[in-house]
Structures are given as structure tokens and as C-alpha cells.
Amino acid sequence: MKSTFWDVKTRKSVEAEVLECVTYDNGRSAFKAKTADGRNLTRFVSKEEAAKFDGKAPCKKGCCKKK
């Protein structure tokens, strides 16, 4: 699943593959991702949007892409 994140370093919106969805102690949910050069990205989302995340990370080899 792809999502749009704000990259603080480049000051631009970037689209990245969501690696995980976390829920913090205060009840807020967030998507986690990484940029191409390995920096972490976080985007806070609603509970409804967090429920849409299927929990499957993309295959690193690229062999599991949907056709």
C-alpha cells in the first residue's frame, strides 16, 4: 500500500510504500515508511485509514508485485 508522506529534509511530499501501521499509547495511529536513501517517514492517520492497512510489507526482491 502506498501513501503520501511529508519529507522534512527535502520539504516536499513523497509517495512511499507503507511498511507498518503503529498505534501509540495516546490512541493515535501512524503509518511508517522509508525514503530511498533510508530515512524514516511517519504520517499520522485516522483509525479508519489505519484499518485499511493489510499489514503486508512489499517483497524486497520484487517477485511478489501484483500484475
HTML snippet that shows the backbone in 3Dmol.js (N, CA, C, O; Angstrom):
<script src="https://3Dmol.org/build/3Dmol-min.js"></script>
<div id="view" style="width:600px;height:400px;position:relative"></div>
<script>
const pdb = `
ATOM      1  N   MET A   1       0.851  -1.170   0.000  1.00  0.00           N
ATOM      2  CA  MET A   1       0.000   0.000   0.000  1.00  0.00           C
ATOM      3  C   MET A   1       0.896   1.233   0.000  1.00  0.00           C
ATOM      4  O   MET A   1       1.808   1.343   0.819  1.00  0.00           O
ATOM      5  N   LYS A   2       0.638   2.143  -0.905  1.00  0.00           N
ATOM      6  CA  LYS A   2       1.406   3.381  -0.968  1.00  0.00           C
ATOM      7  C   LYS A   2       0.632   4.495  -0.293  1.00  0.00           C
ATOM      8  O   LYS A   2      -0.598   4.485  -0.253  1.00  0.00           O
ATOM      9  N   SER A   3       1.380   5.464   0.242  1.00  0.00           N
ATOM     10  CA  SER A   3       0.769   6.616   0.890  1.00  0.00           C
ATOM     11  C   SER A   3       1.672   7.824   0.679  1.00  0.00           C
ATOM     12  O   SER A   3       2.855   7.680   0.374  1.00  0.00           O
ATOM     13  N   THR A   4       1.112   9.003   0.842  1.00  0.00           N
ATOM     14  CA  THR A   4       1.866  10.232   0.681  1.00  0.00           C
ATOM     15  C   THR A   4       2.384  10.695   2.035  1.00  0.00           C
ATOM     16  O   THR A   4       1.630  10.766   3.006  1.00  0.00           O
ATOM     17  N   PHE A   5       3.663  11.007   2.096  1.00  0.00           N
ATOM     18  CA  PHE A   5       4.324  11.460   3.320  1.00  0.00           C
ATOM     19  C   PHE A   5       4.969  12.811   3.060  1.00  0.00           C
ATOM     20  O   PHE A   5       5.266  13.150   1.915  1.00  0.00           O
ATOM     21  N   TRP A   6       5.187  13.582   4.115  1.00  0.00           N
ATOM     22  CA  TRP A   6       5.916  14.842   4.012  1.00  0.00           C
ATOM     23  C   TRP A   6       7.358  14.571   4.386  1.00  0.00           C
ATOM     24  O   TRP A   6       7.641  14.141   5.504  1.00  0.00           O
ATOM     25  N   ASP A   7       8.276  14.819   3.455  1.00  0.00           N
ATOM     26  CA  ASP A   7       9.709  14.644   3.698  1.00  0.00           C
ATOM     27  C   ASP A   7      10.253  15.963   4.243  1.00  0.00           C
ATOM     28  O   ASP A   7      10.324  16.960   3.523  1.00  0.00           O
ATOM     29  N   VAL A   8      10.632  15.959   5.504  1.00  0.00           N
ATOM     30  CA  VAL A   8      11.073  17.185   6.176  1.00  0.00           C
ATOM     31  C   VAL A   8      12.385  17.695   5.584  1.00  0.00           C
ATOM     32  O   VAL A   8      12.571  18.903   5.442  1.00  0.00           O
ATOM     33  N   LYS A   9      13.282  16.798   5.242  1.00  0.00           N
ATOM     34  CA  LYS A   9      14.590  17.211   4.728  1.00  0.00           C
ATOM     35  C   LYS A   9      14.476  17.915   3.380  1.00  0.00           C
ATOM     36  O   LYS A   9      15.096  18.957   3.168  1.00  0.00           O
ATOM     37  N   THR A  10      13.692  17.354   2.475  1.00  0.00           N
ATOM     38  CA  THR A  10      13.566  17.947   1.140  1.00  0.00           C
ATOM     39  C   THR A  10      12.420  18.953   1.046  1.00  0.00           C
ATOM     40  O   THR A  10      12.299  19.676   0.056  1.00  0.00           O
ATOM     41  N   ARG A  11      11.580  18.993   2.082  1.00  0.00           N
ATOM     42  CA  ARG A  11      10.412  19.882   2.134  1.00  0.00           C
ATOM     43  C   ARG A  11       9.470  19.659   0.961  1.00  0.00           C
ATOM     44  O   ARG A  11       8.993  20.608   0.339  1.00  0.00           O
ATOM     45  N   LYS A  12       9.210  18.391   0.670  1.00  0.00           N
ATOM     46  CA  LYS A  12       8.314  18.008  -0.417  1.00  0.00           C
ATOM     47  C   LYS A  12       7.479  16.801   0.009  1.00  0.00           C
ATOM     48  O   LYS A  12       7.859  16.045   0.902  1.00  0.00           O
ATOM     49  N   SER A  13       6.353  16.645  -0.641  1.00  0.00           N
ATOM     50  CA  SER A  13       5.553  15.439  -0.451  1.00  0.00           C
ATOM     51  C   SER A  13       6.158  14.327  -1.291  1.00  0.00           C
ATOM     52  O   SER A  13       6.535  14.538  -2.444  1.00  0.00           O
ATOM     53  N   VAL A  14       6.248  13.152  -0.707  1.00  0.00           N
ATOM     54  CA  VAL A  14       6.774  11.990  -1.423  1.00  0.00           C
ATOM     55  C   VAL A  14       5.806  10.830  -1.236  1.00  0.00           C
ATOM     56  O   VAL A  14       5.116  10.735  -0.221  1.00  0.00           O
ATOM     57  N   GLU A  15       5.768   9.962  -2.220  1.00  0.00           N
ATOM     58  CA  GLU A  15       4.948   8.769  -2.118  1.00  0.00           C
ATOM     59  C   GLU A  15       5.865   7.599  -1.805  1.00  0.00           C
ATOM     60  O   GLU A  15       6.874   7.393  -2.479  1.00  0.00           O
ATOM     61  N   ALA A  16       5.511   6.834  -0.777  1.00  0.00           N
ATOM     62  CA  ALA A  16       6.350   5.720  -0.345  1.00  0.00           C
ATOM     63  C   ALA A  16       5.462   4.544   0.064  1.00  0.00           C
ATOM     64  O   ALA A  16       4.286   4.710   0.387  1.00  0.00           O
ATOM     65  N   GLU A  17       6.053   3.368   0.040  1.00  0.00           N
ATOM     66  CA  GLU A  17       5.358   2.150   0.438  1.00  0.00           C
ATOM     67  C   GLU A  17       5.277   2.098   1.965  1.00  0.00           C
ATOM     68  O   GLU A  17       6.286   2.251   2.652  1.00  0.00           O
ATOM     69  N   VAL A  18       4.078   1.883   2.484  1.00  0.00           N
ATOM     70  CA  VAL A  18       3.869   1.795   3.932  1.00  0.00           C
ATOM     71  C   VAL A  18       4.446   0.475   4.417  1.00  0.00           C
ATOM     72  O   VAL A  18       4.084  -0.590   3.917  1.00  0.00           O
ATOM     73  N   LEU A  19       5.349   0.547   5.400  1.00  0.00           N
ATOM     74  CA  LEU A  19       5.970  -0.657   5.944  1.00  0.00           C
ATOM     75  C   LEU A  19       5.207  -1.214   7.127  1.00  0.00           C
ATOM     76  O   LEU A  19       5.129  -2.431   7.299  1.00  0.00           O
ATOM     77  N   GLU A  20       4.635  -0.328   7.957  1.00  0.00           N
ATOM     78  CA  GLU A  20       3.869  -0.787   9.107  1.00  0.00           C
ATOM     79  C   GLU A  20       2.911   0.302   9.571  1.00  0.00           C
ATOM     80  O   GLU A  20       3.058   1.476   9.232  1.00  0.00           O
ATOM     81  N   CYS A  21       1.940  -0.117  10.347  1.00  0.00           N
ATOM     82  CA  CYS A  21       0.993   0.808  10.965  1.00  0.00           C
ATOM     83  C   CYS A  21       1.128   0.614  12.468  1.00  0.00           C
ATOM     84  O   CYS A  21       1.019  -0.511  12.957  1.00  0.00           O
ATOM     85  N   VAL A  22       1.360   1.683  13.199  1.00  0.00           N
ATOM     86  CA  VAL A  22       1.529   1.602  14.650  1.00  0.00           C
ATOM     87  C   VAL A  22       0.455   2.423  15.341  1.00  0.00           C
ATOM     88  O   VAL A  22      -0.069   3.385  14.780  1.00  0.00           O
ATOM     89  N   THR A  23       0.133   2.030  16.571  1.00  0.00           N
ATOM     90  CA  THR A  23      -0.798   2.771  17.406  1.00  0.00           C
ATOM     91  C   THR A  23      -0.053   3.148  18.679  1.00  0.00           C
ATOM     92  O   THR A  23       0.481   2.286  19.376  1.00  0.00           O
ATOM     93  N   TYR A  24      -0.023   4.436  18.975  1.00  0.00           N
ATOM     94  CA  TYR A  24       0.680   4.934  20.142  1.00  0.00           C
ATOM     95  C   TYR A  24      -0.189   4.836  21.390  1.00  0.00           C
ATOM     96  O   TYR A  24      -1.389   4.577  21.292  1.00  0.00           O
ATOM     97  N   ASP A  25       0.410   5.042  22.568  1.00  0.00           N
ATOM     98  CA  ASP A  25      -0.290   4.950  23.848  1.00  0.00           C
ATOM     99  C   ASP A  25      -1.467   5.916  23.938  1.00  0.00           C
ATOM    100  O   ASP A  25      -2.456   5.620  24.609  1.00  0.00           O
ATOM    101  N   ASN A  26      -1.375   7.058  23.277  1.00  0.00           N
ATOM    102  CA  ASN A  26      -2.449   8.043  23.333  1.00  0.00           C
ATOM    103  C   ASN A  26      -3.584   7.729  22.358  1.00  0.00           C
ATOM    104  O   ASN A  26      -4.549   8.490  22.274  1.00  0.00           O
ATOM    105  N   GLY A  27      -3.485   6.621  21.622  1.00  0.00           N
ATOM    106  CA  GLY A  27      -4.553   6.190  20.727  1.00  0.00           C
ATOM    107  C   GLY A  27      -4.398   6.620  19.280  1.00  0.00           C
ATOM    108  O   GLY A  27      -5.192   6.208  18.434  1.00  0.00           O
ATOM    109  N   ARG A  28      -3.403   7.433  18.973  1.00  0.00           N
ATOM    110  CA  ARG A  28      -3.203   7.874  17.593  1.00  0.00           C
ATOM    111  C   ARG A  28      -2.533   6.789  16.774  1.00  0.00           C
ATOM    112  O   ARG A  28      -1.682   6.054  17.275  1.00  0.00           O
ATOM    113  N   SER A  29      -2.918   6.694  15.519  1.00  0.00           N
ATOM    114  CA  SER A  29      -2.343   5.714  14.597  1.00  0.00           C
ATOM    115  C   SER A  29      -1.450   6.421  13.595  1.00  0.00           C
ATOM    116  O   SER A  29      -1.691   7.577  13.244  1.00  0.00           O
ATOM    117  N   ALA A  30      -0.411   5.720  13.131  1.00  0.00           N
ATOM    118  CA  ALA A  30       0.517   6.311  12.172  1.00  0.00           C
ATOM    119  C   ALA A  30       1.041   5.246  11.230  1.00  0.00           C
ATOM    120  O   ALA A  30       1.217   4.087  11.606  1.00  0.00           O
ATOM    121  N   PHE A  31       1.289   5.666   9.986  1.00  0.00           N
ATOM    122  CA  PHE A  31       1.965   4.828   9.004  1.00  0.00           C
ATOM    123  C   PHE A  31       3.451   5.122   9.074  1.00  0.00           C
ATOM    124  O   PHE A  31       3.851   6.270   9.266  1.00  0.00           O
ATOM    125  N   LYS A  32       4.270   4.093   8.920  1.00  0.00           N
ATOM    126  CA  LYS A  32       5.727   4.232   8.894  1.00  0.00           C
ATOM    127  C   LYS A  32       6.236   3.799   7.529  1.00  0.00           C
ATOM    128  O   LYS A  32       5.737   2.837   6.945  1.00  0.00           O
ATOM    129  N   ALA A  33       7.238   4.520   7.022  1.00  0.00           N
ATOM    130  CA  ALA A  33       7.844   4.194   5.725  1.00  0.00           C
ATOM    131  C   ALA A  33       9.294   4.653   5.738  1.00  0.00           C
ATOM    132  O   ALA A  33       9.759   5.243   6.713  1.00  0.00           O
ATOM    133  N   LYS A  34      10.003   4.378   4.652  1.00  0.00           N
ATOM    134  CA  LYS A  34      11.393   4.819   4.496  1.00  0.00           C
ATOM    135  C   LYS A  34      11.567   5.423   3.118  1.00  0.00           C
ATOM    136  O   LYS A  34      10.924   5.010   2.153  1.00  0.00           O
ATOM    137  N   THR A  35      12.457   6.418   3.043  1.00  0.00           N
ATOM    138  CA  THR A  35      12.786   7.010   1.754  1.00  0.00           C
ATOM    139  C   THR A  35      13.772   6.100   1.031  1.00  0.00           C
ATOM    140  O   THR A  35      14.243   5.111   1.593  1.00  0.00           O
ATOM    141  N   ALA A  36      14.076   6.437  -0.199  1.00  0.00           N
ATOM    142  CA  ALA A  36      15.017   5.641  -0.989  1.00  0.00           C
ATOM    143  C   ALA A  36      16.404   5.616  -0.355  1.00  0.00           C
ATOM    144  O   ALA A  36      17.134   4.635  -0.492  1.00  0.00           O
ATOM    145  N   ASP A  37      16.773   6.708   0.350  1.00  0.00           N
ATOM    146  CA  ASP A  37      18.092   6.742   0.985  1.00  0.00           C
ATOM    147  C   ASP A  37      18.055   6.300   2.444  1.00  0.00           C
ATOM    148  O   ASP A  37      19.044   6.469   3.158  1.00  0.00           O
ATOM    149  N   GLY A  38      16.927   5.733   2.906  1.00  0.00           N
ATOM    150  CA  GLY A  38      16.874   5.095   4.218  1.00  0.00           C
ATOM    151  C   GLY A  38      16.372   5.938   5.377  1.00  0.00           C
ATOM    152  O   GLY A  38      16.389   5.476   6.518  1.00  0.00           O
ATOM    153  N   ARG A  39      15.924   7.165   5.118  1.00  0.00           N
ATOM    154  CA  ARG A  39      15.406   7.985   6.216  1.00  0.00           C
ATOM    155  C   ARG A  39      13.979   7.564   6.557  1.00  0.00           C
ATOM    156  O   ARG A  39      13.222   7.142   5.683  1.00  0.00           O
ATOM    157  N   ASN A  40      13.620   7.680   7.834  1.00  0.00           N
ATOM    158  CA  ASN A  40      12.290   7.288   8.291  1.00  0.00           C
ATOM    159  C   ASN A  40      11.260   8.363   7.987  1.00  0.00           C
ATOM    160  O   ASN A  40      11.545   9.559   8.054  1.00  0.00           O
ATOM    161  N   LEU A  41      10.055   7.911   7.651  1.00  0.00           N
ATOM    162  CA  LEU A  41       8.926   8.803   7.416  1.00  0.00           C
ATOM    163  C   LEU A  41       7.764   8.340   8.294  1.00  0.00           C
ATOM    164  O   LEU A  41       7.551   7.140   8.464  1.00  0.00           O
ATOM    165  N   THR A  42       7.016   9.288   8.848  1.00  0.00           N
ATOM    166  CA  THR A  42       5.854   8.979   9.668  1.00  0.00           C
ATOM    167  C   THR A  42       4.703   9.865   9.232  1.00  0.00           C
ATOM    168  O   THR A  42       4.883  11.054   8.970  1.00  0.00           O
ATOM    169  N   ARG A  43       3.524   9.277   9.156  1.00  0.00           N
ATOM    170  CA  ARG A  43       2.319  10.035   8.812  1.00  0.00           C
ATOM    171  C   ARG A  43       1.203   9.584   9.737  1.00  0.00           C
ATOM    172  O   ARG A  43       0.855   8.404   9.767  1.00  0.00           O
ATOM    173  N   PHE A  44       0.638  10.522  10.496  1.00  0.00           N
ATOM    174  CA  PHE A  44      -0.482  10.201  11.367  1.00  0.00           C
ATOM    175  C   PHE A  44      -1.748  10.076  10.528  1.00  0.00           C
ATOM    176  O   PHE A  44      -2.003  10.891   9.641  1.00  0.00           O
ATOM    177  N   VAL A  45      -2.538   9.042  10.822  1.00  0.00           N
ATOM    178  CA  VAL A  45      -3.741   8.756  10.050  1.00  0.00           C
ATOM    179  C   VAL A  45      -4.918   8.508  10.994  1.00  0.00           C
ATOM    180  O   VAL A  45      -4.741   8.289  12.192  1.00  0.00           O
ATOM    181  N   SER A  46      -6.112   8.547  10.426  1.00  0.00           N
ATOM    182  CA  SER A  46      -7.309   8.255  11.212  1.00  0.00           C
ATOM    183  C   SER A  46      -7.388   6.748  11.480  1.00  0.00           C
ATOM    184  O   SER A  46      -6.704   5.952  10.836  1.00  0.00           O
ATOM    185  N   LYS A  47      -8.227   6.381  12.432  1.00  0.00           N
ATOM    186  CA  LYS A  47      -8.398   4.962  12.748  1.00  0.00           C
ATOM    187  C   LYS A  47      -8.997   4.212  11.566  1.00  0.00           C
ATOM    188  O   LYS A  47      -8.682   3.043  11.347  1.00  0.00           O
ATOM    189  N   GLU A  48      -9.863   4.883  10.799  1.00  0.00           N
ATOM    190  CA  GLU A  48     -10.479   4.253   9.632  1.00  0.00           C
ATOM    191  C   GLU A  48      -9.436   3.956   8.555  1.00  0.00           C
ATOM    192  O   GLU A  48      -9.450   2.888   7.944  1.00  0.00           O
ATOM    193  N   GLU A  49      -8.537   4.905   8.332  1.00  0.00           N
ATOM    194  CA  GLU A  49      -7.486   4.700   7.332  1.00  0.00           C
ATOM    195  C   GLU A  49      -6.491   3.642   7.805  1.00  0.00           C
ATOM    196  O   GLU A  49      -5.983   2.861   7.000  1.00  0.00           O
ATOM    197  N   ALA A  50      -6.213   3.615   9.100  1.00  0.00           N
ATOM    198  CA  ALA A  50      -5.301   2.614   9.653  1.00  0.00           C
ATOM    199  C   ALA A  50      -5.897   1.219   9.514  1.00  0.00           C
ATOM    200  O   ALA A  50      -5.160   0.251   9.323  1.00  0.00           O
ATOM    201  N   ALA A  51      -7.217   1.102   9.607  1.00  0.00           N
ATOM    202  CA  ALA A  51      -7.876  -0.196   9.478  1.00  0.00           C
ATOM    203  C   ALA A  51      -7.770  -0.747   8.056  1.00  0.00           C
ATOM    204  O   ALA A  51      -7.861  -1.959   7.862  1.00  0.00           O
ATOM    205  N   LYS A  52      -7.581   0.116   7.064  1.00  0.00           N
ATOM    206  CA  LYS A  52      -7.445  -0.316   5.671  1.00  0.00           C
ATOM    207  C   LYS A  52      -6.098  -0.977   5.390  1.00  0.00           C
ATOM    208  O   LYS A  52      -5.961  -1.716   4.414  1.00  0.00           O
ATOM    209  N   PHE A  53      -5.103  -0.715   6.242  1.00  0.00           N
ATOM    210  CA  PHE A  53      -3.765  -1.281   6.026  1.00  0.00           C
ATOM    211  C   PHE A  53      -3.818  -2.786   6.232  1.00  0.00           C
ATOM    212  O   PHE A  53      -4.261  -3.253   7.282  1.00  0.00           O
ATOM    213  N   ASP A  54      -3.370  -3.553   5.238  1.00  0.00           N
ATOM    214  CA  ASP A  54      -3.461  -5.012   5.301  1.00  0.00           C
ATOM    215  C   ASP A  54      -2.310  -5.666   6.052  1.00  0.00           C
ATOM    216  O   ASP A  54      -2.369  -6.863   6.334  1.00  0.00           O
ATOM    217  N   GLY A  55      -1.266  -4.915   6.383  1.00  0.00           N
ATOM    218  CA  GLY A  55      -0.161  -5.458   7.168  1.00  0.00           C
ATOM    219  C   GLY A  55       0.883  -6.188   6.375  1.00  0.00           C
ATOM    220  O   GLY A  55       1.830  -6.726   6.949  1.00  0.00           O
ATOM    221  N   LYS A  56       0.738  -6.221   5.076  1.00  0.00           N
ATOM    222  CA  LYS A  56       1.710  -6.938   4.256  1.00  0.00           C
ATOM    223  C   LYS A  56       2.714  -5.959   3.683  1.00  0.00           C
ATOM    224  O   LYS A  56       2.356  -5.059   2.923  1.00  0.00           O
ATOM    225  N   ALA A  57       3.960  -6.138   4.046  1.00  0.00           N
ATOM    226  CA  ALA A  57       5.030  -5.302   3.505  1.00  0.00           C
ATOM    227  C   ALA A  57       5.359  -5.793   2.098  1.00  0.00           C
ATOM    228  O   ALA A  57       5.172  -6.974   1.801  1.00  0.00           O
ATOM    229  N   PRO A  58       5.844  -4.910   1.227  1.00  0.00           N
ATOM    230  CA  PRO A  58       6.190  -5.338  -0.132  1.00  0.00           C
ATOM    231  C   PRO A  58       7.393  -6.272  -0.128  1.00  0.00           C
ATOM    232  O   PRO A  58       8.258  -6.189   0.744  1.00  0.00           O
ATOM    233  N   CYS A  59       7.430  -7.141  -1.093  1.00  0.00           N
ATOM    234  CA  CYS A  59       8.531  -8.084  -1.243  1.00  0.00           C
ATOM    235  C   CYS A  59       9.795  -7.319  -1.629  1.00  0.00           C
ATOM    236  O   CYS A  59       9.759  -6.494  -2.543  1.00  0.00           O
ATOM    237  N   LYS A  60      10.885  -7.574  -0.963  1.00  0.00           N
ATOM    238  CA  LYS A  60      12.154  -6.886  -1.239  1.00  0.00           C
ATOM    239  C   LYS A  60      12.721  -7.264  -2.613  1.00  0.00           C
ATOM    240  O   LYS A  60      13.372  -6.446  -3.262  1.00  0.00           O
ATOM    241  N   LYS A  61      12.476  -8.497  -3.052  1.00  0.00           N
ATOM    242  CA  LYS A  61      13.019  -8.963  -4.321  1.00  0.00           C
ATOM    243  C   LYS A  61      12.234  -8.438  -5.521  1.00  0.00           C
ATOM    244  O   LYS A  61      12.751  -8.399  -6.637  1.00  0.00           O
ATOM    245  N   GLY A  62      10.996  -8.039  -5.290  1.00  0.00           N
ATOM    246  CA  GLY A  62      10.169  -7.568  -6.400  1.00  0.00           C
ATOM    247  C   GLY A  62       9.436  -8.678  -7.122  1.00  0.00           C
ATOM    248  O   GLY A  62       8.818  -8.447  -8.161  1.00  0.00           O
ATOM    249  N   CYS A  63       9.501  -9.887  -6.577  1.00  0.00           N
ATOM    250  CA  CYS A  63       8.854 -11.007  -7.248  1.00  0.00           C
ATOM    251  C   CYS A  63       7.372 -11.109  -6.893  1.00  0.00           C
ATOM    252  O   CYS A  63       6.645 -11.859  -7.544  1.00  0.00           O
ATOM    253  N   CYS A  64       6.909 -10.383  -5.891  1.00  0.00           N
ATOM    254  CA  CYS A  64       5.534 -10.517  -5.416  1.00  0.00           C
ATOM    255  C   CYS A  64       4.642  -9.371  -5.875  1.00  0.00           C
ATOM    256  O   CYS A  64       3.565  -9.176  -5.313  1.00  0.00           O
ATOM    257  N   LYS A  65       5.051  -8.628  -6.858  1.00  0.00           N
ATOM    258  CA  LYS A  65       4.261  -7.491  -7.324  1.00  0.00           C
ATOM    259  C   LYS A  65       2.982  -7.971  -7.989  1.00  0.00           C
ATOM    260  O   LYS A  65       2.964  -8.993  -8.675  1.00  0.00           O
ATOM    261  N   LYS A  66       1.904  -7.205  -7.770  1.00  0.00           N
ATOM    262  CA  LYS A  66       0.649  -7.548  -8.414  1.00  0.00           C
ATOM    263  C   LYS A  66       0.732  -7.198  -9.893  1.00  0.00           C
ATOM    264  O   LYS A  66       1.337  -6.197 -10.276  1.00  0.00           O
ATOM    265  N   LYS A  67       0.122  -8.027 -10.707  1.00  0.00           N
ATOM    266  CA  LYS A  67       0.166  -7.810 -12.159  1.00  0.00           C
ATOM    267  C   LYS A  67      -1.093  -7.151 -12.631  1.00  0.00           C
ATOM    268  O   LYS A  67      -1.242  -6.887 -13.824  1.00  0.00           O
TER     269      LYS A  67
END
`;
const viewer = $3Dmol.createViewer("view");
viewer.addModel(pdb, "pdb");
viewer.setStyle({}, {cartoon: {color: "spectrum"}});
viewer.zoomTo();
viewer.render();
</script>
